[in-house]
Amino acid sequence: MMQGLPLAPWSLGFVAVYLFSLLAIGWFARSRRRDDTLGDYYLGGRTMGLWVLMLTLFATQYSGNALFGFTGQAYRVGFTWLSILHSMIAVVAGYLLFAPQLYRLSKQQQFVTPSDYIDFRFPSRALGVLVVLCLSVVLINYVLAQLKVMGHIVEGLSGGRVDAVWGVVALALIMLVYSSLGGLRSVAWTDAIQGAMMLAGFVLIAVIVQRDMGGWVAAFTELREVAPEKLQPPTGRAAITWFSTVILIGVGASVYPQAIQRIYAARSAATLQKSLAGMAVLPLFAVVVVLALGFVAIARYPGLEGSAADQVMALIMRDLLATGWLGHAVVTLLLSAILAALMSTADSALLALSSIFAKDVYRKYLRPDASDSACTRAGQWLAWGVLGILIWISTLEDLTLYRLFVLKFEILLQIAPAFYLGINFTSLSSRSILLGLCAGLTTAIVGWSAGSMPLGLHPGTLGLMANVLVVVASHYVLPPAQPAAGRGEGLP
């Protein structure tokens, strides 16, 4: 995709220096650690400030390959892909429905992982095990997706001189070192840097298109003449799919395990609320520019079909390089941010997986008397082992796990009722949530396996409907469940 970019040696040098500077961030984050507790390592001591929290939440929602994927999809389907902008805003709306209450509860009960909330609110071993399994599958697939893209980008940037395998290994080692040194501090600080770089790159791209590439008005005028159908709003089945996409991504992404942990890590309730307010604005800078580039590319690079449309962003970067030093600087900045975003997305998911193993598996089932430092080491060893396996899998040409990536939001969507409904309706029992989760997962997985989308609805959206229906029905129809001894099943 990017082997044709005529990058200057100084550009590649900048990318290399930036990547290795992440190690310095990890070392500095290590020096700021206060103790060896799980809360300090996995939540940064619960002291995350406004700007870091806002940018790390932003980076959590936008993986590096989204820049290429969003632009390519906008090229393929046109106006209809504006649903992704609504989805990103829906993520913030979703946060507002449960995040402030969840934050206050996490402060009282010292939650570290998403499962800590589940165990406290719905004390059921079966539900806890199922949630841990679902979150682990989601996180493993998420890391694997980022590694696969990392290898291709490094190979492309080097003009084929660096094999994808060694590119993945090198970036994974850098990622593991800084995240192991500083925990969430390292991850959040690198998130904040790459998020700021990507936002700056988007703004500069918008300026260059207006100044050096004919302007936005002329580009959309040409699009209206060349492909007017791409500017039409969706109707019928397409409109239903638009709505389903907003639900699938908006609700699913709001319960990312790594996003839940960032809610726990906020310095204060006010910091969290201000960060969410900022998150509502950031998509206007990021997604709008990316989508607009995809729309403009329809007329500028006609004839790209299927997966070839994913080359659109690379073609735009090639044209940006031709505009002069500023275009070259912007492309260099964006490529650095993309690689950092891939690493930040992967290390966020890996850190969340490590915390789930350390707290919800190792301490709960293997060594109940283990100290926090021992649990942290166990989580780190698991992260190293899982990453090694995933590096090997990511290098396979025939990646048999690829279709599992599609399951990410389908599965996350089924966990959402435990947070959305559990926080706001204190009388819900663990039995209702467990039955709903089983019904939702069954519906989503069966629909995904069959590749069906009845009426244009995603299997995960149908699963969520079945999930909520079963939760409500079991709550009102079945006899009340007895609360667990000493715990209760409502919020305090």
ZIDA-V956043 format. One record per pair of residues at least 4 apart in sequence whose C-alpha atoms are under 6 Angstrom apart, sorted by the first residue. I is the first residue (numbers start at 1). J is the second residue. D is the distance in Angstrom with one decimal. If there is no record, write none. Layout:
I&J&D / I&J&D
This chain:
1&311&5.7 / 2&156&4.9 / 2&314&5.8 / 3&156&4.4 / 3&159&5.0 / 5&318&5.6 / 11&332&5.6 / 15&336&5.3 / 23&178&5.2 / 26&178&4.0 / 26&181&5.5 / 26&182&5.3 / 26&186&5.1 / 29&182&4.6 / 29&185&5.8 / 29&186&5.5 / 30&181&5.2 / 30&182&4.3 / 36&373&5.3 / 37&372&5.1 / 38&42&5.7 / 38&372&5.6 / 39&43&5.1 / 39&45&5.6 / 40&44&4.8 / 40&45&3.9 / 41&183&4.9 / 42&183&5.7 / 42&184&5.2 / 43&184&5.7 / 43&265&5.0 / 44&184&5.3 / 44&185&5.1 / 46&265&4.0 / 46&266&5.7 / 46&267&5.7 / 47&266&5.9 / 47&267&4.1 / 48&53&5.9 / 48&265&5.8 / 48&266&4.8 / 48&267&5.0 / 49&53&5.8 / 49&267&5.8 / 50&271&5.3 / 50&275&5.8 / 52&56&5.9 / 52&192&5.5 / 54&275&4.6 / 55&192&4.8 / 55&195&5.8 / 56&188&5.4 / 56&191&4.9 / 56&192&5.3 / 59&191&5.7 / 59&195&5.6 / 63&341&5.8 / 63&342&5.8 / 63&345&5.8 / 64&338&4.6 / 64&341&4.7 / 64&342&4.6 / 66&70&5.4 / 68&310&5.9 / 68&313&5.7 / 71&290&5.7 / 71&291&5.6 / 71&294&4.5 / 72&309&4.9 / 72&310&4.4 / 72&312&5.9 / 74&78&4.9 / 74&81&5.5 / 74&291&5.7 / 74&294&4.9 / 75&294&4.6 / 75&295&5.6 / 75&298&5.6 / 78&230&4.4 / 79&230&5.8 / 79&231&5.0 / 80&234&5.9 / 83&242&5.7 / 86&90&6.0 / 87&246&4.3 / 87&249&5.7 / 87&250&4.6 / 89&280&5.8 / 90&94&6.0 / 90&250&4.6 / 91&250&4.2 / 91&254&5.2 / 92&280&6.0 / 95&99&5.0 / 98&420&5.7 / 99&103&5.9 / 103&264&5.6 / 106&110&5.2 / 106&111&4.9 / 111&116&5.4 / 115&119&6.0 / 117&121&5.9 / 118&122&5.4 / 119&123&4.8 / 121&489&5.8 / 122&430&4.6 / 122&489&6.0 / 127&434&5.6 / 138&408&5.2 / 139&349&5.4 / 141&405&5.7 / 143&346&4.7 / 144&390&5.9 / 146&342&5.6 / 146&346&6.0 / 148&394&5.0 / 150&168&6.0 / 151&164&4.1 / 151&167&5.3 / 151&168&4.9 / 152&164&5.6 / 153&157&6.0 / 154&167&5.5 / 155&160&5.0 / 155&162&5.3 / 155&163&5.6 / 155&164&5.1 / 156&160&5.8 / 158&162&5.8 / 165&395&5.9 / 168&172&5.8 / 172&176&6.0 / 176&180&5.8 / 179&183&5.0 / 179&186&5.6 / 182&186&4.8 / 184&188&5.7 / 191&195&5.9 / 191&344&5.8 / 194&337&5.0 / 194&340&5.9 / 197&337&5.9 / 198&337&5.6 / 201&330&5.8 / 201&334&5.7 / 208&212&5.4 / 209&213&4.7 / 209&215&5.6 / 210&215&3.7 / 210&216&5.8 / 219&296&5.7 / 223&227&5.6 / 223&299&5.3 / 224&228&4.6 / 234&238&5.3 / 234&239&4.9 / 235&239&4.8 / 237&456&5.4 / 240&456&5.7 / 241&245&6.0 / 241&456&4.8 / 241&457&5.6 / 244&248&6.0 / 244&457&5.5 / 246&250&5.3 / 247&251&5.5 / 248&252&5.6 / 248&461&6.0 / 249&253&5.5 / 252&409&5.3 / 252&412&5.0 / 252&413&4.5 / 258&352&5.5 / 266&272&5.8 / 283&287&5.1 / 284&288&5.4 / 287&291&6.0 / 288&292&6.0 / 297&301&5.4 / 298&302&5.6 / 304&308&5.5 / 304&309&5.2 / 305&309&5.7 / 320&327&4.8 / 321&327&5.0 / 321&328&4.7 / 323&327&5.5 / 334&338&6.0 / 337&341&5.8 / 340&344&5.9 / 341&345&5.9 / 343&347&5.9 / 344&348&5.9 / 347&351&5.9 / 354&379&4.4 / 354&383&5.6 / 355&359&5.9 / 356&360&5.1 / 357&361&4.8 / 357&362&5.8 / 357&379&5.8 / 358&362&5.0 / 358&375&4.9 / 358&379&4.7 / 359&363&5.3 / 360&364&5.5 / 361&365&5.5 / 362&366&4.8 / 362&367&5.9 / 363&367&4.9 / 363&368&4.6 / 364&368&5.4 / 370&374&6.0 / 382&386&6.0 / 383&387&5.9 / 387&391&6.0 / 390&394&5.9 / 407&411&6.0 / 409&413&5.8 / 410&460&4.1 / 414&437&5.7 / 414&440&5.6 / 414&464&5.7 / 416&420&6.0 / 417&421&5.1 / 418&422&4.9 / 419&423&5.7 / 421&425&5.6 / 426&490&4.6 / 426&491&5.7 / 427&490&5.8 / 430&434&6.0 / 432&471&4.8 / 432&474&5.5 / 432&475&5.9 / 433&471&5.8 / 436&467&4.1 / 436&470&5.0 / 436&471&4.9 / 437&467&5.8 / 439&467&5.6 / 440&463&4.0 / 440&464&5.6 / 440&466&5.6 / 440&467&4.4 / 441&445&5.9 / 442&446&6.0 / 443&463&4.9 / 444&448&6.0 / 444&459&4.5 / 444&460&4.7 / 444&463&4.9 / 445&449&6.0 / 447&452&5.5 / 447&459&5.0 / 448&459&5.8 / 453&457&5.1 / 453&458&5.3 / 463&467&5.9 / 470&474&5.8 / 473&477&5.7 / 474&478&5.2 / 483&488&5.0 / 483&489&5.7 / 484&488&5.5
